Amino acid sequence: MINLLPDEIKKKRKREKYKKIALVIIVLLLVVLMGTSSYIENLAANYQTKLEKLDEQLQQLEVTKKVISTQLKEKNKVQEQLTLVNNLKKDLNYNWLIQDLQLIIPEKVWLEQLTITIDNKLLIGGKTVNNQQLLETAKRLEKYPYFEGVKIASSQEVKGNLHFEIQGQVSQGL
């Protein structure tokens, strides 16, 4: 086949053909770019949703952590109390201690507090009429075979009475 068309028309047709091909390529590139962009946006939205769910789970875990922490503290308190009770059952008969204190404490001394801690520290609080009675009480407590290191921790006169605290240690033999 012989093409008798002038060169200029041939060139014009070729340019038209290339323009159509270029337009198709541009359209295809735009479609690919838009698809990629849409895919990336969808992917980002999915990750954002997952991140929000993880944040919710983390908040729930924080609440659970606080509950567990509170329960552990309560458990430790109960264990401490159980240890104290077990030690009391083994070593200490408080009935004897109270009966002995009734005999040891002078008449004009009134006990208001008697505390023995889990580590066997002794704290006695009370009031008396004068220093002589307080000193006599401390001497008698020091002589008691189940108390050690008895000393007067504080004393203060209030409305004609001498308020005091005596500290010491309960020995293991009780």
Steps between C-alpha positions, in 0.01 A plus 500: 500500500629832403430802713457803282411741774722798540764485776338767703173310531693184579685682778177650626336155517805359677487784754129433553575134553778581751271749677235229540759254631640766737149584621425133564830464691426814704151374581643160599764670721231713664287191565803319650589803714142543620473128577829507688393809689166342588674180611742696721214701652307180567810341653556809720136491613533130589816568701329793673209273597740236630688767696177624661405143596845446652465826697166378637654168597790681664260712706314187607830340598592807706173466693567129547855580615366739765251239620773237520730741683227575755430131544871427550519768769196350672653153471824622657306660789306180558821295486660735751201465731504123456869490588430710809215272606713190441783651704256584775365148503853358523677732735284743688215457740348846537283391790812438705649829386192699604480321834869568562463867407221534754748386764798702368339841449478715817160613629517863389595414141232454232583332171320639197690318226682170463640419158718208394596511132570210267873548560440484880546870575321610815324833549315583820317829544324628809488757774601530863501758776875570520851418375569255785212279388625515138856403600370218719289371209800504263717315756237232555448450126877470448514223762217309331673198336320534166579868437838634391640848443217672685538880503285805544447643151310813601314663785294816519293657776140567398237628747671366810579159350825382347434339158775262387616252239729210579675301228674166503525160340308181573750216540456178306458294816144615556 
